[in-house]
Amino acid sequence: MDPSAVDALCATVDNVKVAYDEQLAQRLRELLRGEEGLTEKRMFGGLAFLINGNMSVSASGQGGLLLRVDRAKTDALLGEPHAEPFEMRGRAMQGWLRIAPEGVRTKRELERWARRGVTYARSLPAKSGS
């Protein structure tokens, strides 16, 4: 990714560049604390929470959440409030959703979406080294 694209993904907070909403990341960290196999990794301009090496949910660099879900459920979940397709290079990616910041304002809303991602990630085989 070229430097101008990285700058476009970053937000400036107190003159320090961060690529994601740190408060949302902290809320996710608190919500997911104690999950077996949990790790954090910077991915897609955000901070991802992985379960056994599989991405489950991320504090997105574009705001809100990036969420991994069952591909077969993507279209149905897109009908839910604040859910949008995740696009990479102009192409909607099945099995991935963006959840707008308005959709994760409360703990209940955040937990509802995060649990979907964690549940799906747990259904996948563990990645080696995780």
LINTAGI-V341845 format. One record per pair of residues at least 12 apart in sequence whose ideal C-beta (glycine too) atoms are under 8 Angstrom apart, sorted by the first residue. I is the first residue (numbers start at 0). J is the second residue. D is the distance in Angstrom with one decimal. If there is no record, write none. Layout:
((I	J	D) (I	J	D))
This chain:
((5	18	7.8) (5	44	7.7) (8	44	4.0) (8	60	4.4) (8	61	6.9) (9	44	7.7) (9	60	7.3) (18	41	7.2) (18	44	4.7) (18	45	6.3) (18	46	8.0) (18	60	4.4) (19	44	6.9) (19	45	4.1) (19	46	5.1) (19	57	7.6) (19	58	4.3) (19	59	6.3) (19	60	5.0) (20	58	5.4) (20	59	7.8) (20	62	6.6) (20	63	8.0) (20	100	7.5) (21	58	7.7) (23	58	4.4) (23	63	7.7) (23	64	7.6) (23	100	7.7) (23	103	6.9) (23	109	7.9) (24	45	8.0) (24	46	4.6) (24	58	4.0) (26	106	7.5) (26	109	5.9) (27	46	7.9) (27	48	5.8) (27	56	6.4) (27	58	6.0) (27	109	7.2) (27	113	6.2) (28	48	7.7) (30	106	7.5) (30	109	6.4) (30	110	5.8) (30	113	5.7) (31	48	5.6) (31	56	7.9) (31	113	6.7) (31	117	6.9) (34	50	6.4) (34	117	6.5) (35	50	8.0) (36	49	7.9) (36	50	5.1) (36	51	4.0) (36	52	7.7) (36	125	7.1) (36	129	6.6) (37	49	7.2) (37	50	6.2) (38	52	7.4) (38	129	6.8) (40	54	8.0) (42	54	6.5) (42	57	6.4) (43	57	6.4) (43	59	7.1) (43	60	6.5) (43	65	6.0) (44	59	7.2) (44	60	2.7) (44	61	7.0) (45	57	4.4) (45	58	5.1) (45	59	4.5) (45	60	4.4) (45	61	7.8) (45	65	6.1) (46	58	4.8) (47	65	7.6) (48	113	7.9) (48	116	7.9) (48	117	7.9) (49	120	7.1) (49	129	7.1) (50	117	5.8) (50	120	3.9) (50	121	5.6) (51	120	7.2) (51	121	7.3) (51	123	7.6) (51	125	3.7) (51	126	6.6) (51	129	5.0) (52	125	5.9) (52	126	2.9) (52	127	7.6) (52	128	6.9) (52	129	3.0) (53	67	7.4) (53	120	4.2) (53	123	4.6) (53	125	7.6) (53	126	6.3) (53	129	8.0) (54	67	5.2) (54	116	7.9) (54	120	6.7) (55	67	5.8) (55	113	7.5) (55	116	3.9) (55	117	4.7) (55	119	6.9) (55	120	3.7) (56	112	7.0) (56	113	4.9) (56	116	3.7) (56	117	6.9) (59	97	6.6) (61	97	7.2) (62	99	7.3) (62	100	5.0) (63	81	7.6) (63	97	6.1) (63	98	5.0) (63	99	4.8) (63	100	4.4) (63	101	7.9) (63	102	6.7) (63	103	6.3) (64	96	7.9) (64	97	7.0) (64	98	4.1) (64	102	7.8) (64	103	5.9) (64	109	7.9) (64	112	5.8) (64	113	7.5) (64	116	7.9) (65	85	6.2) (65	95	6.8) (65	96	7.6) (65	97	6.0) (65	98	8.0) (66	95	7.0) (66	96	4.6) (66	97	7.5) (66	98	5.9) (66	112	5.8) (66	113	7.9) (66	115	6.6) (66	116	4.7) (67	94	6.4) (67	95	6.0) (67	116	5.3) (67	119	5.7) (67	120	6.2) (68	94	6.0) (68	95	7.3) (68	96	6.0) (68	115	5.8) (68	116	6.8) (68	119	5.3) (69	94	6.8) (69	119	5.5) (69	122	7.6) (70	93	4.4) (70	94	3.9) (73	93	4.9) (73	94	5.9) (73	95	7.5) (73	96	6.9) (76	96	5.9) (76	115	7.7) (77	96	7.0) (80	102	6.2) (81	98	5.5) (81	99	4.3) (81	101	5.5) (81	102	2.7) (81	103	7.7) (82	96	5.3) (82	97	7.4) (82	98	5.9) (82	99	8.0) (82	102	7.1) (83	96	6.9) (83	97	4.5) (83	98	7.6) (83	99	6.5) (84	96	7.0) (84	97	7.1) (85	97	5.1) (98	112	5.2))
